[in-house]
Amino acid sequence: MQVDGCVAFVSGANRGVGACFVKMLLEQGARKVYASARDISVLDDRDPRVVPVALDITNAEQVARAAALASDVNLLVNNAGINRLEPALVATDLNAARAEMEVNYFGTLNMIRAFAPSLRLSGGAIVNMSSILARVALPAMASLCASKAAALRMTEAVRAELAPHGVRVLSILPGAVDTDMSRDFPPPKIPVAEVVDAAFAALRDGNDEVYVGAMAQQIAAGLATDRLAVQLSLARGA
């Protein structure tokens, strides 16, 4: 799929990877970009091709309205996500874990279900922004890892469901990215533009599961040979 001339919808477009997706989509010739955030006042809409959309992806009514507004979309970028930075057993309640699952799993599923009908017609693509933590458990972020793992399994199932309709479904799994969400994670961190470039390359080249950065690639390679050793190494480093 070519970015040039596409009509894209980007969730979580107010900062970090989402804002970079909007910027680079415009630079590479997107015809229109729906840029969504809970607070649209923070969005950069100086380019007339940008359509700001107020959206909480956990709100089914808002998602349905967004899909109706953006029925011409042929590229859906599910970037919105949260990280509450909590281990599994230290938290005194489940609020953080529930919030991560609501946004990272159910919110993403809401978006895919709402946009699937128009994407089936256009034969477009879905880019689900994930993390290498969908493949492994980092104890300090246990519930985040669980939510990302659930979203990855869902992505694989949706890929199979939409393949007969000519719709591609991509998983982008970077290591630590240089954003506010990863501000407490030690360097090195991947520049946001590198993540977006990898997603665009995957759209062009046909790769539906992409590991971005040396850390993600090394972990993925290790999982293919000795999963338990990789998990033990991450646990010791926690």
Phi and psi in degrees as a GROMACS rama.xvg file:
@    title "Ramachandran Plot"
@    xaxis  label "Phi"
@    yaxis  label "Psi"
@TYPE xy
-96.3087  136.79  GLN-2
-71.8825  -37.2795  VAL-3
-57.9713  120.626  ASP-4
88.334  -2.02383  GLY-5
-77.8239  164.619  CYS-6
-115.869  116.854  VAL-7
-116.568  153.606  ALA-8
-124.808  125.052  PHE-9
-120.662  119.278  VAL-10
-89.2835  156.943  SER-11
60.3468  43.3545  GLY-12
-88.889  6.08211  ALA-13
-80.4688  -19.407  ASN-14
-162.33  175.626  ARG-15
56.2227  -135.04  GLY-16
-62.7563  -39.6633  VAL-17
-62.0456  -46.1236  GLY-18
-62.4969  -37.1931  ALA-19
-67.9796  -37.5126  CYS-20
-57.4878  -47.6524  PHE-21
-59.7581  -48.6909  VAL-22
-59.0162  -46.7279  LYS-23
-78.2674  -27.7695  MET-24
-61.3901  -44.3314  LEU-25
-64.899  -42.8125  LEU-26
-62.4842  -31.9013  GLU-27
-96.6502  13.9001  GLN-28
97.6556  17.4278  GLY-29
-58.3365  139.688  ALA-30
-75.4366  -34.1362  ARG-31
-155.915  144.957  LYS-32
-132.913  114.478  VAL-33
-80.7399  117.55  TYR-34
-110.63  117.483  ALA-35
-113.975  149.268  SER-36
-162.005  160.809  ALA-37
-63.6171  -36.6592  ARG-38
-118.744  103.369  ASP-39
-76.7289  -9.94238  ILE-40
-65.3217  -19.3255  SER-41
-91.8246  -2.87382  VAL-42
-81.1494  146.808  LEU-43
-91.4354  105.191  ASP-44
-114.831  29.0709  ASP-45
-68.2188  -27.5022  ARG-46
-80.3059  128.524  ASP-47
-64.1015  -13.3542  PRO-48
-80.3892  -9.80684  ARG-49
-89.2463  128.312  VAL-50
-113.83  106.113  VAL-51
-69.4257  139.44  PRO-52
-133.724  120.639  VAL-53
-75.5338  122.104  ALA-54
-154.354  128.447  LEU-55
-109.695  112.847  ASP-56
-69.2264  -9.30985  ILE-57
-87.7123  -4.85898  THR-58
-99.2421  106.786  ASN-59
-61.0047  -36.5668  ALA-60
-67.0803  -42.5896  GLU-61
-64.4043  -39.5188  GLN-62
-62.9489  -43.6702  VAL-63
-62.331  -41.2314  ALA-64
-65.589  -39.3322  ARG-65
-63.3157  -42.2641  ALA-66
-66.3601  -36.8963  ALA-67
-67.5442  -41.0506  ALA-68
-63.3635  -40.874  LEU-69
-105.345  46.9021  ALA-70
-71.1603  -9.67455  SER-71
-92.7365  5.79139  ASP-72
-68.7034  136.95  VAL-73
-122.662  3.82519  ASN-74
-140.27  114.315  LEU-75
-106.454  120.82  LEU-76
-108.525  105.352  VAL-77
-87.8577  93.7154  ASN-78
-108.447  -23.2755  ASN-79
-59.1981  133.921  ALA-80
-167.38  162.029  GLY-81
-134.686  158.068  ILE-82
-139.123  113.568  ASN-83
-89.525  -1.94195  ARG-84
55.9668  48.8541  LEU-85
-124.756  137.646  GLU-86
-69.7947  173.426  PRO-87
-75.7269  -35.5826  ALA-88
-106.532  -14.5556  LEU-89
-77.9004  -34.2813  VAL-90
-61.7316  143.346  ALA-91
-86.3044  -13.0905  THR-92
-145.338  179.265  ASP-93
-100.731  10.8815  LEU-94
-60.5439  -42.7621  ASN-95
-65.4553  -45.3012  ALA-96
-63.966  -40.1532  ALA-97
-64.517  -41.2875  ARG-98
-63.3259  -43.1192  ALA-99
-62.4441  -41.7138  GLU-100
-68.6799  -38.86  MET-101
-61.9318  -42.768  GLU-102
-81.8198  -55.5997  VAL-103
-72.1965  -31.4413  ASN-104
-104.411  -66.1238  TYR-105
-66.1549  -37.4219  PHE-106
-62.2193  -44.4662  GLY-107
-63.041  -40.7174  THR-108
-63.9064  -40.57  LEU-109
-53.7898  -46.9269  ASN-110
-64.0927  -45.0938  MET-111
-63.9368  -44.4912  ILE-112
-62.504  -39.924  ARG-113
-70.2249  -37.9667  ALA-114
-91.8235  -12.7662  PHE-115
-56.2852  -42.6307  ALA-116
-57.8359  -45.4687  PRO-117
-72.6583  -33.1577  SER-118
-67.6396  -34.5611  LEU-119
-60.4329  -36.8577  ARG-120
-71.9323  -36.9553  LEU-121
-88.933  -14.5956  SER-122
62.264  39.6305  GLY-123
-86.7702  -146.736  GLY-124
-145.814  153.878  ALA-125
-120.242  130.85  ILE-126
-112.921  113.705  VAL-127
-99.1288  113.542  ASN-128
-76.7915  119.392  MET-129
-122.439  -142.431  SER-130
-163.511  154.238  SER-131
-59.5447  -20.2819  ILE-132
-71.0728  -5.31357  LEU-133
-71.52  -18.5603  ALA-134
-103.025  -17.2763  ARG-135
-140.061  167.018  VAL-136
-108.904  121.27  ALA-137
-101.566  111.301  LEU-138
-53.3045  -34.7297  PRO-139
-67.7255  -17.0335  ALA-140
-130.224  49.1132  MET-141
-60.0712  -47.3353  ALA-142
-73.4791  -29.9217  SER-143
-60.2058  -47.9792  LEU-144
-57.7762  -41.6184  CYS-145
-63.4327  -41.7859  ALA-146
-67.6039  -38.0561  SER-147
-70.3204  -36.3527  LYS-148
-64.2205  -42.8316  ALA-149
-61.0647  -42.7701  ALA-150
-65.621  -34.3582  ALA-151
-67.3349  -43.5118  LEU-152
-61.8764  -41.0525  ARG-153
-63.2959  -41.269  MET-154
-59.24  -42.3206  THR-155
-63.4597  -38.8529  GLU-156
-69.68  -42.1919  ALA-157
-64.5012  -37.2567  VAL-158
-56.3902  -44.2545  ARG-159
-67.2854  -38.5747  ALA-160
-67.7882  -36.6491  GLU-161
-92.3867  -13.3471  LEU-162
-55.9093  -41.9918  ALA-163
-63.312  -17.0149  PRO-164
-97.104  5.16961  HIS-165
76.9401  18.3988  GLY-166
-100.423  123.689  VAL-167
-88.3713  146.554  ARG-168
-130.218  113.691  VAL-169
-105.184  144.023  LEU-170
-111.089  123.071  SER-171
-107.878  116.819  ILE-172
-120.93  86.7039  LEU-173
-86.2164  166.941  PRO-174
-79.9778  -153.302  GLY-175
-63.6405  127.708  ALA-176
-107.284  146.216  VAL-177
-77.6451  76.8166  ASP-178
-133.028  173.498  THR-179
-59.8487  -35.3311  ASP-180
-63.1128  -29.2642  MET-181
-107.047  22.4257  SER-182
-61.8406  -28.0844  ARG-183
-92.3262  -1.10583  ASP-184
-86.5338  135.627  PHE-185
-68.6118  150.552  PRO-186
-69.1589  166.488  PRO-187
-78.6913  154.111  PRO-188
-126.95  150.885  LYS-189
-82.1603  132.247  ILE-190
-61.804  143.805  PRO-191
-60.2498  -35.4644  VAL-192
-63.3062  -31.6849  ALA-193
-66.0778  -35.9501  GLU-194
-66.9705  -45.2111  VAL-195
-66.6762  -41.3348  VAL-196
-57.4394  -41.5953  ASP-197
-64.2653  -38.8367  ALA-198
-65.1853  -43.5249  ALA-199
-63.976  -40.0865  PHE-200
-62.7001  -39.4798  ALA-201
-65.884  -38.4034  ALA-202
-60.4527  -39.5973  LEU-203
-73.8305  -40.5538  ARG-204
-96.1706  -12.9104  ASP-205
93.0516  10.0746  GLY-206
-87.3027  123.364  ASN-207
-98.4581  -6.37356  ASP-208
-136.139  114.304  GLU-209
-124.019  126.577  VAL-210
-101.748  118.847  TYR-211
-105.899  125.671  VAL-212
94.2228  156.539  GLY-213
-62.0266  -40.6693  ALA-214
-62.1156  -49.0329  MET-215
-62.037  -41.7871  ALA-216
-66.718  -38.6375  GLN-217
-67.7719  -41.2808  GLN-218
-64.4575  -44.199  ILE-219
-61.0225  -41.293  ALA-220
-65.5762  -40.7337  ALA-221
-65.1369  -38.5646  GLY-222
-62.418  -31.5624  LEU-223
-70.8339  -21.1419  ALA-224
-110.279  -39.4757  THR-225
-154.094  84.6515  ASP-226
-60.2776  -43.8411  ARG-227
-63.4478  -37.1962  LEU-228
-65.5794  -39.9338  ALA-229
-63.8063  -44.3508  VAL-230
-66.2383  -38.2962  GLN-231
-63.9708  -40.6821  LEU-232
-62.4138  -42.2866  SER-233
-67.474  -38.3059  LEU-234
-64.5817  -39.3033  ALA-235
-67.98  -30.3362  ARG-236
-84.656  -4.17364  GLY-237
